[in-house]
């Protein structure tokens, strides 16, 4: 996190009050209970308005995507999209799409694998599924261009410049051109075709495709390598291989500790208070999920402090992340392939710099040449 934002994250971490007004940024919230209460209170806090996600994403994605909607229209679109993210559907989609068996085979054969490159490859495959494009046409260059959109975002800047919006729309228009073709063909084997069958209009479907590509892929490319590095560094990886019941708590703990979406934004729509801080309509609220989650303690899948947070890293209430089942399915498939490959070690690593989502630029894994016996690890 310090590599990604060497000034911002340490500075925000110094603010100890549950909520505090920060000049030039807004009201920062770091207490988990206050953060959840703010997310649940849609009467006073909204994803639309000054400083909210709508300021960032409406110029890029249009007015009707879950990222920038509230109220009845938001609930109606969410209900339409719900079946697309049913666990049974996404589990089947991921199992049929991601090359987990090849990843396992390469490691077992003694090959070193850069997990960041592998995660990008998997994200590209899922992009191809979302936009109805042959996966062979979605390469790392295209993925990096999608990632370039999020790199425009700065916490100190509530909206993108006109030039940045033009670049972002150009990239997404290229992708959604394929999605429109798949949508119009009505082929339910593609995600856009399935959206049409679920009753989404073409513009609704294209907005949803753009939002899922924009928000769902880079967070996974960040999270999977960070989770695996955390498991290896803390000594938990061999324990999980011998006790599969710990896999789900380990994934939850990894999400809590790394928090791939470090902050959430809201705009105040009616005067209220956040803790002891009065807020007025038009104020910007920065929900520091990475601070709220981290306050629960060190990484420990056995004690599992993540359970008390009720997946706060995915949001809460009506805006709980709709794509969470898809993200979790991808994480499970990749992690199980790595666990089945035998004891692993980190051969080389390099943190990414100048990115919005803290991540590794490279995380090279290989099999341990002389595996040690399994012992109980301590908290990381």
Beta strands, then each sheet from edge to edge (+ up, - down):
strand 1: 19-22
strand 2: 26-29
strand 3: 45-46
strand 4: 113-114
strand 5: 264-268
strand 6: 272-274
strand 7: 277-279
strand 8: 284-287
strand 9: 344-351
strand 10: 360-367
sheet 1: 1+ 2- 8- 5+ 3-
sheet 2: 4+ 10- 9+
sheet 3: 6+ 7-
end
